[in-house]
Amino acid sequence: MQKAQVFNEISIICKNVFNDPQLKVEEKTSAKDVENWDSMSNLFLIDSLENHFKMKFSLEDILHAQNIGDLCEIVVKKMSKG
């Protein structure tokens, strides 16, 4: 799956998790940019991404991801490993 497609799908998931259909998601978007992005919603986001892409984030992945672009890169890398 191409990075652009992963990013588009993550954007849709973010809008659902943060309950904001108008949310503007960019690669640099992080928790400080989204009003409803707190520790609990972060858990929901990770869970939603794992379920959608049928993969698991490691603790290291979660701690490394500072923004949507980082999450996108992790998903692309994990999906390319099969």
GUROKOL-97533 format. One record per residue (C-alpha): x, y, z; residue in three letters. Coordinates in steps of 0.02 Angstrom, whole numbers, plus 50000, padded with zeros to 5 digits. Example, Ala and Ser with C-alpha at 12.3 -4.5 7.8 and 13.67 -1.06 7.14 Angstrom:
GUROKOL-97533
u=50615 | v=49775 | w=50390 | res=ala
u=50684 | v=49947 | w=50357 | res=ser
***
This chain:
GUROKOL-97533
u=50000 | v=50000 | w=50000 | res=met
u=50067 | v=50171 | w=49952 | res=gln
u=50102 | v=50303 | w=50084 | res=lys
u=49972 | v=50422 | w=50009 | res=ala
u=49836 | v=50291 | w=50023 | res=gln
u=49887 | v=50249 | w=50203 | res=val
u=49886 | v=50435 | w=50245 | res=phe
u=49711 | v=50457 | w=50172 | res=asn
u=49644 | v=50310 | w=50272 | res=glu
u=49728 | v=50372 | w=50431 | res=ile
u=49650 | v=50544 | w=50402 | res=ser
u=49476 | v=50467 | w=50394 | res=ile
u=49510 | v=50366 | w=50552 | res=ile
u=49569 | v=50523 | w=50643 | res=cys
u=49410 | v=50616 | w=50596 | res=lys
u=49309 | v=50472 | w=50668 | res=asn
u=49412 | v=50447 | w=50826 | res=val
u=49418 | v=50632 | w=50867 | res=phe
u=49236 | v=50654 | w=50815 | res=asn
u=49277 | v=50799 | w=50700 | res=asp
u=49227 | v=50776 | w=50517 | res=pro
u=49305 | v=50946 | w=50474 | res=gln
u=49474 | v=50903 | w=50551 | res=leu
u=49617 | v=50954 | w=50437 | res=lys
u=49745 | v=50814 | w=50450 | res=val
u=49922 | v=50840 | w=50388 | res=glu
u=50080 | v=50738 | w=50411 | res=glu
u=50140 | v=50859 | w=50546 | res=lys
u=49974 | v=50852 | w=50641 | res=thr
u=50005 | v=50800 | w=50821 | res=ser
u=49911 | v=50793 | w=50985 | res=ala
u=49946 | v=50977 | w=51019 | res=lys
u=49853 | v=51022 | w=50858 | res=asp
u=49692 | v=50926 | w=50895 | res=val
u=49580 | v=50981 | w=51037 | res=glu
u=49510 | v=50808 | w=51074 | res=asn
u=49676 | v=50715 | w=51061 | res=trp
u=49716 | v=50662 | w=51239 | res=asp
u=49790 | v=50503 | w=51313 | res=ser
u=49626 | v=50409 | w=51304 | res=met
u=49587 | v=50458 | w=51125 | res=ser
u=49766 | v=50412 | w=51080 | res=asn
u=49729 | v=50234 | w=51139 | res=leu
u=49572 | v=50233 | w=51032 | res=phe
u=49672 | v=50298 | w=50883 | res=leu
u=49805 | v=50163 | w=50899 | res=ile
u=49671 | v=50029 | w=50921 | res=asp
u=49575 | v=50091 | w=50769 | res=ser
u=49733 | v=50093 | w=50663 | res=leu
u=49781 | v=49917 | w=50719 | res=glu
u=49607 | v=49851 | w=50678 | res=asn
u=49594 | v=49942 | w=50512 | res=his
u=49766 | v=49893 | w=50447 | res=phe
u=49766 | v=49723 | w=50534 | res=lys
u=49934 | v=49750 | w=50618 | res=met
u=50004 | v=49788 | w=50791 | res=lys
u=50106 | v=49936 | w=50852 | res=phe
u=50247 | v=49898 | w=50972 | res=ser
u=50273 | v=50007 | w=51124 | res=leu
u=50427 | v=50076 | w=51036 | res=glu
u=50319 | v=50122 | w=50884 | res=asp
u=50195 | v=50214 | w=50994 | res=ile
u=50330 | v=50308 | w=51089 | res=leu
u=50421 | v=50354 | w=50927 | res=his
u=50268 | v=50421 | w=50837 | res=ala
u=50260 | v=50608 | w=50865 | res=gln
u=50134 | v=50650 | w=50728 | res=asn
u=50022 | v=50578 | w=50592 | res=ile
u=50167 | v=50566 | w=50470 | res=gly
u=50262 | v=50455 | w=50592 | res=asp
u=50110 | v=50343 | w=50614 | res=leu
u=50092 | v=50333 | w=50425 | res=cys
u=50275 | v=50282 | w=50403 | res=glu
u=50258 | v=50147 | w=50537 | res=ile
u=50103 | v=50075 | w=50453 | res=val
u=50184 | v=50075 | w=50281 | res=val
u=50341 | v=49990 | w=50349 | res=lys
u=50242 | v=49857 | w=50442 | res=lys
u=50130 | v=49822 | w=50293 | res=met
u=50279 | v=49804 | w=50176 | res=ser
u=50349 | v=49669 | w=50291 | res=lys
u=50189 | v=49572 | w=50264 | res=gly
***
